[in-house]
Amino acid sequence: MRRARPGAVPRGTKGSAHARRAKAEERALTSVEAGEDFDEERSREAVSRTDARREGRAVSKLWHITLSVSGAETPLTEVRRGLEQLAHDHPFLLTSRYANDHAEIRYWEEARDLHDAAAVALRLWGEHRSSAKLPPWEIVGLEVIDRETYHQRIAEGYGPPPAAPVGVHPF
């Protein structure tokens, strides 16, 4: 599955602006908002989850993902270009840090449970390796935590600070 910004025209598309717009309008647009079953307020969470379970619907949560990859040394310019392309292809990335032999990618993922969030995260690097021309590195670490745990860690001074500035940066 190729992830791209809603309405983005595929790279390499030739032709007039009108033809590119027409092509973009043919594709189904996707939303980056949380699903209708996603709850922002904890006070509503228990009631909503109970209602969703009674109705047989899956309840989504936000999960903070930290994916670490490592491998043979690669020129920094190639690593940066690949991560920038990954951020373009996967618009939900918060930040990426990199060196010539490893990188760390942080982002939020919406999923039903930890297993689903981890499965998507473990596929991210491999699925985008060719399209973003990422180095042939392997995943060496994965952390998946729920939103509440992430904010609790930040409040207590543990863990990395919130991803700011957003983007691709060297270690």
N, C-alpha and C positions, 0 to 999 in steps of 0.2 A: 504494500500500500504506500503510495507516495503522499506525503503530507506537504502541503504548501499553503501559503496565505490565501484566504478566500478571494477568488476573482483573479488570482495571479495567472498570467499567461505563461505557458511553458517556455523555457529558455530555448533559443535557437529558432523560434517561430519567425518566419519571414512574412513579408506582406505589409499591407497598409495598416494604419491604425484602426480603420474601420473593420478590417478582416480580423485583427487581433481582438477587438472588442466583441465582435460577433462570436468568435471562438470562445472567449471567456464567458459570455452570457449563456452558451450552451451547457457549460459545466454546472453541476449542482454546487451551490455555495454551502459552506459549513460554518457553523457558529463556534466561536471560541468561548461563549458563555458556559457556565456550569449547567448541567441538565436540570430539568424541572424538578427532579427528585433530590437535588442537592440542597442542603440546608446550611445557611450561614450562621444562624443563631443557635446556640446550644440549647436554649430553652425550648425550642421547637423540635430539636433533633429526636428526642425519645418518642414523642407523639408521632412525628412524621415517619420514623422508621417502623413503628408498630403498624401504622396505617399502610405503609408500603408493603410490609410483609403480609398483612392480611389480604391485600390485593394481588399478591404474587409478583410485585415489582422489585427489581434490584435497586438498592439505594447506593448512590455514588458518594465518594469522599474524595478529598484532595490529598495527595501523597507527595511529600517532598523527596525527590530522587537525587542522589549523588552517585554518578557513574564514574569509575576510575578505569582508565585504559593505559596500557604500557606496551612497549616493544622496542624494536631496533631504532637506533637514532635516525631521525629524519630532519632535513633542513627546517629551521623554524618558520621560514616563509611559507613552506608547503603545509606545515601543521596549522598555522594561522589561517591560511586560505581555506583549508578543508573545514576547520571549525566555523569559520564565517559562513561558508556555504551550508553547513549543517544547521546553523542558526537561522539561515534564510529558509531552508527546507522545512525545518521544525520550529515554527514561530513561538513555541511555548518555552524555549530555552531561556533561562535567567542569565546564566553566566558560564563561561568556560575559561579555565586556566590551563596553560600548557607550557611544556618545555620540549626539548628535542627528542625525548624518549618516553614521555608520559603526559597525560592530560586528565583533567577532572571537569565533568559537565554537571551542572546543577539546574534542575527545572521542576515544575509542578506537573503532576499527571492526575487526571480524574479517572478513578476506577472503582469498581464495586468493593474490592478487598485488596489486601496486601499482595496476594498471589497474582492477581490480574495486573496490578501496578508493576510488580517485579518482572513479570513475563514481558510486558511491553518494554520496560527499560532494558532488559537483556537482549532484545531484538534491535534496539535503536542503532547501535554502532554498526552491526552487520548489514542491516537494511539500507543504511545510507553510505556504506563504505565506497561503493562504486559511484553513485550519483554525486556525492560531495568530494570524491577523490581523497578520502581519509586514509591515513597511514594503515598498513596491515597489522595493527596492534590488536591485542586481545584484552578482554575485560578482566581486570584484576581485582576489582572491588565494586560493591553495590551496597548502598544504604537506602532503605525505603522507610520513611517514618510518616506517621499521620500528621495532619496539620496542627493538632493540639500539642503533640509532643514537640514538634518543631518550635512552636511559639513558647512553650514552657522552657525549652533549652535556651532560647535567646533571652528570655526574661531572667533566667538564673545565671546568665553569663557563660554558659557552656556552648560548645559547638561553634560553627562558623557564624559570623555576623550575617545579617540579611544580605542577599546578593545585590551589592551596589558597589560600583556602578555595573549596570547590566551590560553584557557584551563579552567579547573575547579578549583575554588579557594574559600576558606571560606570568609565570609564577613569580 
